[in-house]
Amino acid sequence: MAESEQPPEQSSKNALGSKLDVLRQEIDVLDAEIQDRINRRATLAVEIAQVKTERLEQQGPEEEPIAFYRPEREAAVLQRIMDRNSGPVRDEDMARLFREIMSTCLAMEEPLKVAYLGPEGTFTHAATMKHFGHAVTTKPFAAIDEVFREVEARAVSYGVVPVENSTEGAINHTLDSFIDSNVHICGEVEQRIHHNLLVSKTTLRDKITRIYSHQQSFAQCRKWLDANFPNVERIAVNSNAEAARRVQGEWNSAAIAGEMAAELYELEIMHPSIEDRPDNSTRFLVIGTEPVLASGNDKTSIVVSMKNEPGALHDLLEPFHRLGVDLTRIETRPARDRWAYVFFIDFKGHQKDEAVQQALNEIVSKAADMRILGSYPVAVL
């Protein structure tokens, strides 16, 4: 049969095939262009590193050291990417793509070492990857104070620790570590927390007698567990990643953990997103040894000890209200050396902003002690 005599359906298939070929060829051309552009960006990153190295060699001992990683610049760049994005790719997805490009380029300037509350596969590990990208070298630690010590000793470039959960509240170990440390807060990460019930390939799903997880995860999934596994033993362990690791070798157990732990320990998600509150999220802080310049959209965190007298809390908060400085969080912790309290306060703005400076100056005159923990970019992703 001649081509002109083909059935209509065959002719339609041929036309669609030709259109697919044209579209795929266009994608191939675009892929090559994107690849060239990424390599050009990487070349510029290497040139920037060379300029910074030359400037470092010429610096005097009293000059501020040149930073290879600039948190405020990265936050501003990612925000611009989201602002100018026109779709159909979602703003956050576009920013994540660029985050990985930036991470790779930064590694060509100066590889970063980042400590985090481990082990591998925890939500803090996931938050570290979200903030820094996958081209950094990560180092897990078993306790929050160990992360602080590594940063203070400059054994790592930065550290990542959890500070508050939307369901369970503040992480007191982190707040207490700030009291004894001189680190700076350099950034924040907001991570939506989805808990999953994980099993291994050998788990007998109808014979589960124990579930492992961190105590906070049990608290965040309490209603779901009561409804679905009311008679199963709940065993608290040090981390969700440890829970996932234990399940690997047991046929009658399950774990509550995130997707990263499932991938790392080769487990299957038996029930996804079992958290009681769908908006469950955790905020993490990035800590370092150097202060951060203003990005244009910043927060500042301080810790304040007030004199034990009537009206002390009002005196502390009144300057913020009068000067229009927006408070975003306030936490109270008992002081260790006397019957008093210290206040951890977050507010919008950079410590160099005029209104913020005026508020802080007034607080210093009233407080027993005040320390600025850091000004840092508001979480973009």
Salt bridges, closest charged atoms under 4 A:
GLU72 OE2 - ARG70 NE 2.34
GLU74 OE1 - ARG99 NH2 2.53
GLU92 OE1 - ARG96 NH2 3.35
ASP93 OD2 - ARG90 NE 3.09
ASP93 OD1 - ARG96 NH1 3.43
GLU100 OE2 - HIS134 ND1 2.87
GLU109 OE1 - LYS52 NZ 3.84
ASP145 OD2 - ARG149 NH1 3.27
GLU150 OE1 - LYS139 NZ 3.84
GLU164 OE2 - ARG283 NH1 3.25
GLU164 OE2 - ARG329 NE 3.79
ASP176 OD2 - ARG333 NH2 2.80
ASP180 OD2 - ARG336 NH1 2.55
GLU188 OE1 - ARG283 NE 2.68
GLU188 OE1 - LYS299 NZ 3.13
ASP226 OD1 - ARG234 NH2 2.61
GLU242 OE2 - ARG245 NH2 2.74
GLU242 OE2 - ARG246 NE 3.08
GLU250 OE1 - ARG210 NH1 3.36
GLU268 OE1 - ARG205 NH2 2.58
GLU275 OE2 - HIS194 ND1 2.83
ASP279 OD2 - ARG277 NH2 3.20
GLU290 OE2 - ARG154 NH1 3.53
ASP315 OD1 - HIS314 ND1 3.65
GLU318 OE2 - ARG322 NE 2.76
ASP326 OD2 - LYS348 NZ 3.54
ASP337 OD1 - ARG338 NH1 3.05
ASP346 OD2 - ARG283 NH1 2.93
ASP346 OD2 - ARG329 NE 2.89
GLU362 OE1 - ARG322 NH2 2.53
